[in-house]
Amino acid sequence: MKLDLFQEVVINRDFPADNLAKGDIAILNDYVTDRSGQEGCVLEIYTVAGDFVGVVTLPADSIEPLQASDRLSVRKLNKCLRL
């Protein structure tokens, strides 16, 4: 099931090379397909204050919709995303 664009989503696993962790929240901007046919999603990442951090493309199965029962947590941004 494809999620609607331009909504907040949660990343469901760690991506250390991009400084992203399971539970991070992003904005879903687009879906893309690579040459091998794997579907990906383009995500915008922001700080809690709304400052733009970067854009990253991850596998489409690495995001989930936010749920009303989800709890937020905070972690420090210690380096920029690899863009």
N, C-alpha and C positions, 0 to 999 in steps of 0.2 A: 504494500500500500504506500503510495507516494504521499508525503505530507504536503500541505499547502505552502506555497512560497510566502516569504516575508513574515514568517512567524518565528517566535523563539523556539528553539529545540535544545535538547540536551545531548551532549556527546557521550556515547556509552562505553568508551574504552580510551586508554591512554595513547597519546601520540607524542612521545618525548621529543622527537626531532622538531616538532612544531610548538613545543611547550604547552601542549594541551593535555588535560587530564579528564578522566571519566568524571562526569558530573558538571563539566564546564557548560555554560550556556552560550548559544550563538544564534545569529539570525540566518535563516535559510534563504539564500538569494536565488539559486538556480540549480538545475540538474544538468549534468554533462555526461557524455559517454566517451571513454578513451578508445584507442585504436583496437584494443583487444575485446571491446564490447562491455567492459565493466562500467557500471553506472556509478557516478560520483555526485557529490553535492558541493556547491560553492557556498561557503559560510563566511559571514562577517563576524569578527570578534570585537567586543567592546569591554571596557572596564565597567565596574559597577557605577562609576560616576558618569558613564556615557561617552568616555573618550575612546575614539577609534584606535584599535590595536593593529588590525590587519585583516586580510582575506586569505582563506585557505581552502583547498579542495581536498575532501576526504571521501572515502568509500561511502556510498549511499546507505549501507547497512550500519554505519557507525553513528547514526543519529536516531533519536526517538522524540516523540512529542512530550512536552512537559505535562505532568499530571498534577491534579489538585492536591494530591497527597505528597508531592515532592517537597523536600526541605532544602533551603539554600544554605550554602556554606561559603566561606571566604578563604582565598589563598592569594598570596602576593604574586604579582607578575614580576619575575626576576630576570627575564630577558625577552626580547622581541620575538615575534613569530618569524619563522623563515618564510619569506615571501617569494 
